[in-house]
């Protein structure tokens, strides 16, 4: 599911909920040090400072970190969009390409929708460094679930 950190009600799809997600204390996002700069149903922006938990054996940001951040920003945007219909989302596919190796600094991920259907959504994200150079890109396909849909043996419910 999207997680228990989704707000129970939004006043508008364009409402910026970055502060809500920053205060959510979600396990993975907190462990990665993600700071949400902007979070709406049309665009999600997050930043993080590269540190030891993000690096692989060669001292560069691990590809899994890029893929995880890309999935996170895409899922939040898709979840906000689907939430307006009382749905939640789960990832179906994440294709992340690693463009430029990064060892340090602040990285920024920006996700925007390519398509938002009733059953699926596709979001595209780009990770850039402080100089605006692309470090990674990704495309995430998500399934929109109605409340009550069985997922891994349990009925899906929008967490509040």
Backbone bond lengths (Angstrom), bond angles and torsions (degrees), N, CA, C in turn:
res aa  C-N    CA-C-N  psi(-1)  N-CA   C-N-CA  omega(-1)  CA-C   N-CA-C  phi
1 X - - - 1.437 - - 1.518 108.75 -
2 X 1.280 115.93 173.69 1.454 121.18 178.06 1.506 111.14 -65.84
3 X 1.277 118.06 -29.55 1.450 120.84 179.22 1.518 111.49 118.60
4 X 1.314 115.72 162.27 1.457 120.55 -177.21 1.522 112.57 -74.88
5 X 1.308 117.35 -1.22 1.464 120.23 -175.04 1.510 113.45 -92.33
6 X 1.342 118.52 7.66 1.465 119.93 175.59 1.517 109.81 -80.08
7 X 1.321 117.42 138.08 1.463 119.44 179.17 1.523 110.54 -66.78
8 X 1.310 116.50 149.65 1.461 119.97 -178.30 1.523 111.91 -73.26
9 X 1.329 117.31 -25.90 1.460 119.64 178.98 1.522 109.41 -150.46
10 X 1.318 114.93 140.19 1.458 120.65 176.07 1.518 106.98 -113.18
11 X 1.316 115.47 145.68 1.458 117.88 177.85 1.514 110.96 -79.64
12 X 1.339 117.02 -26.54 1.464 121.68 -177.79 1.514 109.31 -161.57
13 X 1.354 119.08 146.83 1.467 120.46 176.74 1.527 112.52 -61.38
14 X 1.326 117.30 -20.78 1.465 119.86 179.50 1.530 112.07 -91.69
15 X 1.325 117.54 0.65 1.467 121.27 178.93 1.529 109.36 -63.25
16 X 1.341 116.60 130.96 1.466 121.73 179.97 1.526 108.82 -84.89
17 X 1.328 115.67 114.16 1.458 121.62 -176.54 1.528 112.98 -107.28
18 X 1.341 117.41 22.57 1.467 120.88 -179.47 1.523 111.27 -55.92
19 X 1.317 118.13 -44.87 1.468 120.11 -177.94 1.530 110.83 -64.36
20 X 1.316 117.53 -33.74 1.464 121.33 176.74 1.534 110.15 -61.74
21 X 1.334 117.03 -46.39 1.463 120.20 -178.52 1.524 111.84 -71.04
22 X 1.335 117.52 -33.01 1.462 120.11 176.19 1.525 111.71 -65.33
23 X 1.319 117.26 -32.64 1.462 121.92 -178.72 1.527 113.02 -86.50
24 X 1.327 117.91 -5.26 1.460 121.04 -172.28 1.519 114.24 -72.75
25 X 1.325 118.14 -21.95 1.461 122.03 179.69 1.525 112.14 56.61
26 X 1.340 116.48 38.76 1.462 122.16 176.47 1.531 108.54 -65.42
27 X 1.303 118.16 138.20 1.461 122.83 -174.65 1.515 115.73 -54.07
28 X 1.334 118.05 -57.32 1.462 120.62 -175.56 1.514 111.26 -69.31
29 X 1.322 117.03 -44.80 1.465 120.04 -179.64 1.525 110.99 -60.86
30 X 1.310 116.77 -40.46 1.461 121.49 178.34 1.524 110.17 -66.69
31 X 1.330 117.52 -44.40 1.466 121.41 179.47 1.527 111.53 -60.76
32 X 1.321 116.90 -35.24 1.472 121.01 179.64 1.529 112.19 -82.78
33 X 1.320 117.14 -10.89 1.463 120.43 -179.43 1.520 113.29 74.19
34 X 1.334 117.52 28.35 1.467 120.84 -179.13 1.520 111.10 -70.03
35 X 1.326 114.86 134.58 1.464 122.67 173.14 1.514 106.88 -118.02
36 X 1.308 117.05 122.19 1.463 120.69 -179.92 1.517 108.63 -85.93
37 X 1.314 115.09 125.10 1.460 123.08 -178.29 1.526 110.17 -93.97
38 X 1.332 115.54 -34.79 1.463 122.17 -175.80 1.522 107.01 -155.67
39 X 1.323 117.41 135.65 1.467 119.72 -179.90 1.527 109.42 -149.77
40 X 1.342 114.97 101.79 1.460 121.57 175.04 1.520 108.14 -132.20
41 X 1.316 116.05 177.27 1.461 121.02 177.75 1.529 111.36 -72.27
42 X 1.339 117.90 -6.77 1.470 121.78 -179.71 1.524 113.88 -109.34
43 X 1.327 117.22 -19.91 1.467 120.07 -178.30 1.523 109.41 -164.27
44 X 1.341 114.98 138.00 1.461 121.01 174.97 1.529 107.23 -127.52
45 X 1.335 115.17 132.09 1.464 122.11 179.70 1.520 108.18 -127.66
46 X 1.331 116.09 129.78 1.466 121.41 176.88 1.521 108.83 -135.95
47 X 1.326 115.61 151.47 1.464 121.90 177.48 1.522 109.33 -129.35
48 X 1.342 115.12 157.50 1.459 120.67 172.19 1.519 108.80 -155.37
49 X 1.331 114.46 152.02 1.460 121.72 177.58 1.516 107.92 -95.44
50 X 1.323 116.44 125.39 1.461 121.25 -178.09 1.527 109.30 -65.84
51 X 1.321 115.00 130.38 1.464 121.62 177.95 1.516 110.14 -144.49
52 X 1.322 117.55 -176.87 1.469 121.44 -177.42 1.527 114.91 -51.87
53 X 1.347 120.96 -38.21 1.475 118.46 -179.09 1.530 113.81 -65.97
54 X 1.317 117.67 -15.96 1.467 121.84 -176.58 1.530 113.37 -94.08
55 X 1.318 117.31 -12.14 1.465 120.77 -171.48 1.525 112.77 -97.07
56 X 1.346 114.06 145.53 1.455 120.17 173.01 1.530 108.80 -94.22
57 X 1.308 118.07 -172.81 1.460 123.85 -171.45 1.541 114.01 -58.47
58 X 1.326 118.43 -27.49 1.463 121.65 -179.85 1.525 112.71 -88.62
59 X 1.327 116.53 2.40 1.454 120.62 176.18 1.519 115.10 85.46
60 X 1.324 116.83 10.07 1.475 120.25 177.76 1.526 109.23 -108.42
61 X 1.337 115.97 162.65 1.463 120.01 -179.64 1.534 109.31 -59.45
62 X 1.314 115.29 128.81 1.463 122.63 179.79 1.531 109.72 -64.73
63 X 1.313 116.60 138.34 1.460 121.16 178.64 1.515 112.98 -58.11
64 X 1.321 116.99 -32.01 1.452 120.68 178.05 1.522 112.43 -65.21
65 X 1.328 116.44 -30.40 1.463 119.87 176.22 1.526 109.10 -66.79
66 X 1.336 116.40 -48.00 1.466 119.33 177.53 1.529 110.88 -57.96
67 X 1.341 116.87 -47.51 1.464 120.56 -178.98 1.528 111.03 -63.07
68 X 1.324 117.19 -40.36 1.456 120.88 179.63 1.518 113.10 -66.81
69 X 1.320 116.67 -41.24 1.466 119.90 178.62 1.525 109.84 -67.47
70 X 1.322 116.94 -42.51 1.467 120.51 178.21 1.522 110.46 -60.56
71 X 1.323 117.50 -43.88 1.461 119.58 178.14 1.526 111.14 -65.34
72 X 1.314 116.78 -37.28 1.466 120.56 179.94 1.523 111.73 -63.35
73 X 1.326 118.01 -51.47 1.471 119.35 -177.29 1.524 111.29 -66.69
74 X 1.333 117.38 -36.41 1.469 120.53 177.03 1.526 110.58 -67.20
75 X 1.316 117.30 -42.65 1.466 121.27 -178.23 1.520 111.64 -66.25
76 X 1.314 117.30 -38.89 1.463 119.57 178.60 1.520 109.78 -63.72
77 X 1.331 117.35 -47.79 1.465 119.83 178.83 1.516 112.25 -61.00
78 X 1.324 115.95 -46.04 1.465 119.75 179.91 1.525 110.97 -64.50
79 X 1.329 116.51 -38.47 1.455 120.38 178.90 1.516 112.28 -65.04
80 X 1.328 116.58 -38.29 1.463 119.57 177.42 1.524 110.71 -66.13
81 X 1.329 115.84 -39.23 1.462 120.02 178.63 1.531 110.78 -66.78
82 X 1.319 116.99 -49.10 1.464 121.42 -178.57 1.522 111.43 -68.37
83 X 1.317 116.79 -31.92 1.458 121.05 -179.66 1.514 113.06 -60.34
84 X 1.321 116.10 -28.61 1.469 120.14 177.99 1.535 110.76 -64.07
85 X 1.349 116.68 -21.00 1.478 121.69 177.44 1.523 111.44 -103.32
86 X 1.332 117.06 9.01 1.466 120.71 -178.67 1.508 113.45 78.71
87 X 1.331 117.72 17.01 1.462 122.18 -179.93 1.523 110.53 -104.78
88 X 1.303 114.45 170.57 1.448 123.17 170.84 1.529 106.79 -128.91
89 X 1.320 117.97 174.09 1.461 120.07 -177.26 1.530 111.47 -132.00
90 X 1.322 114.72 154.87 1.468 122.56 170.03 1.525 107.36 -134.63
91 X 1.317 115.64 148.65 1.448 120.54 179.21 1.519 111.75 -73.23
92 X 1.330 115.26 139.26 1.468 121.68 174.92 1.522 111.22 -108.17
93 X 1.323 115.97 -31.94 1.461 120.09 -174.39 1.522 108.82 -157.12
94 X 1.330 115.61 139.44 1.460 121.54 176.36 1.519 107.07 -135.85
95 X 1.322 116.18 114.25 1.459 120.86 177.30 1.521 106.77 -113.11
96 X 1.331 116.21 108.90 1.460 121.35 -178.28 1.522 109.24 -116.88
97 X 1.323 115.28 133.01 1.467 122.02 176.61 1.520 108.98 -112.50
98 X 1.324 115.76 135.58 1.453 122.21 -179.85 1.524 107.87 -98.00
99 X 1.314 116.88 117.31 1.462 122.40 -171.35 1.522 112.14 -100.05
100 X 1.322 117.55 -46.78 1.466 122.54 -175.38 1.524 109.07 -136.07
101 X 1.321 116.18 130.54 1.459 120.49 177.37 1.527 109.51 -70.82
102 X 1.333 115.09 141.14 1.463 121.71 -179.85 1.517 108.82 -131.10
103 X 1.334 116.80 134.49 1.461 122.34 178.96 1.522 113.22 -106.89
104 X 1.322 116.48 -29.95 1.471 119.71 -174.91 1.520 109.93 -157.05
105 X 1.315 115.18 173.59 1.458 120.86 177.40 1.519 112.45 102.87
106 X 1.312 114.31 -174.17 1.467 122.03 179.21 1.514 109.31 -100.07
107 X 1.318 115.82 130.57 1.457 121.68 176.97 1.521 108.98 -110.19
108 X 1.332 114.76 149.83 1.467 121.70 -179.36 1.518 108.78 -128.96
109 X 1.338 116.00 130.59 1.469 121.87 176.17 1.520 108.29 -112.16
110 X 1.333 115.44 131.58 1.464 121.90 178.35 1.522 107.91 -124.82
111 X 1.335 116.57 125.69 1.472 121.61 179.12 1.518 109.69 -119.81
112 X 1.341 114.15 139.00 1.474 121.31 176.82 1.523 108.40 -139.86
113 X 1.341 116.95 149.83 1.464 119.77 -178.26 1.529 112.41 -75.06
114 X 1.308 115.33 142.99 1.467 121.42 169.00 1.517 109.65 -96.73
115 X 1.343 115.26 -37.85 1.468 120.70 176.35 1.527 108.33 -152.75
116 X 1.335 115.34 142.49 1.461 121.08 178.65 1.516 108.80 -132.19
117 X 1.323 114.18 89.96 1.461 119.30 178.66 1.518 111.51 -91.70
118 X 1.310 114.98 178.29 1.462 121.17 178.84 1.525 111.47 -71.38
119 X 1.335 117.27 -30.25 1.472 121.33 -177.25 1.526 113.63 -107.89
120 X 1.336 117.84 -31.96 1.469 120.24 179.05 1.520 110.28 -138.66
121 X 1.327 114.17 158.18 1.457 121.78 174.16 1.521 107.50 -134.94
122 X 1.337 116.12 152.09 1.453 121.49 172.74 1.521 107.00 -127.62
123 X 1.323 115.33 127.62 1.458 122.38 179.16 1.524 109.60 -121.62
124 X 1.318 115.38 146.60 1.457 122.10 178.64 1.524 108.64 -118.28
125 X 1.324 116.88 139.72 1.461 120.66 -178.57 1.520 110.03 -135.07
126 X 1.330 114.81 151.10 1.460 122.26 176.85 1.518 108.34 -131.36
127 X 1.324 116.00 135.31 1.462 122.40 174.91 1.523 107.03 -107.10
128 X 1.334 116.05 126.68 1.465 121.03 179.21 1.525 110.16 -124.83
129 X 1.341 114.71 157.93 1.464 119.71 175.43 1.533 109.05 -91.40
130 X 1.323 116.64 -177.08 1.468 121.37 -175.72 1.527 112.69 -63.09
131 X 1.328 117.26 -22.41 1.468 121.55 178.08 1.525 112.19 -90.40
132 X 1.319 117.22 2.22 1.456 121.29 179.44 1.517 114.40 83.89
133 X 1.327 117.30 7.66 1.467 120.64 178.57 1.522 109.85 -79.16
134 X 1.326 116.04 139.19 1.470 120.92 -178.26 1.526 109.81 -74.00
135 X 1.334 115.55 126.32 1.462 122.03 176.20 1.532 110.70 -100.04
136 X 1.342 117.06 -34.82 1.468 121.29 -179.71 1.522 109.14 -158.75
137 X 1.324 114.47 153.94 1.465 120.91 173.82 1.521 107.49 -133.52
138 X 1.312 115.70 156.90 1.450 117.74 178.61 1.510 112.05 -159.88
139 X 1.309 113.60 159.10 1.460 122.24 176.81 1.530 106.48 -131.32
140 X 1.336 115.34 129.60 1.465 121.18 -177.09 1.522 108.71 -122.09
141 X 1.328 115.99 128.45 1.469 121.77 175.75 1.515 107.08 -104.45
142 X 1.341 115.64 130.96 1.459 121.47 -174.92 1.521 110.83 -125.65
143 X 1.323 115.49 146.40 1.454 122.81 177.41 1.521 108.52 -99.59
144 X 1.322 116.86 130.88 1.465 122.45 176.93 1.526 108.12 -89.43
145 X 1.318 116.02 124.38 1.465 121.40 -176.97 1.512 111.14 -110.39
146 X 1.328 115.66 133.04 1.454 120.81 172.91 1.517 108.45 -78.11
147 X 1.318 115.79 151.42 1.456 120.17 176.75 1.523 108.74 -57.73
148 X 1.329 116.35 135.68 1.457 121.43 -179.97 1.517 113.76 97.20
149 X 1.333 118.88 -14.86 1.460 121.30 176.34 1.533 108.79 -60.88
150 X 1.331 117.01 134.22 1.463 120.69 -179.65 1.527 108.78 -78.62
151 X 1.330 114.56 126.41 1.461 122.71 -179.39 1.527 108.21 -133.37
152 X 1.324 116.69 115.01 1.470 121.99 -178.50 1.524 111.51 52.20
153 X 1.334 115.08 42.99 1.453 120.72 174.05 1.516 116.44 85.54
154 X 1.327 117.51 -0.85 1.467 120.19 179.08 1.504 110.00 -130.29
155 X 1.324 115.82 151.58 1.458 120.97 178.64 1.532 109.60 -71.24
156 X 1.326 115.36 132.63 1.456 120.32 178.33 1.509 109.01 -72.03
157 X 1.297 115.60 137.16 1.466 121.68 176.01 1.512 107.59 -142.93
158 X 1.288 115.89 140.29 1.450 120.38 177.65 1.514 107.80 -69.40
159 X 1.318 116.53 114.24 1.465 121.39 -178.06 1.514 109.56 -68.41
160 X 1.287 116.50 142.87 1.471 121.44 -179.80 1.505 110.89 -119.17
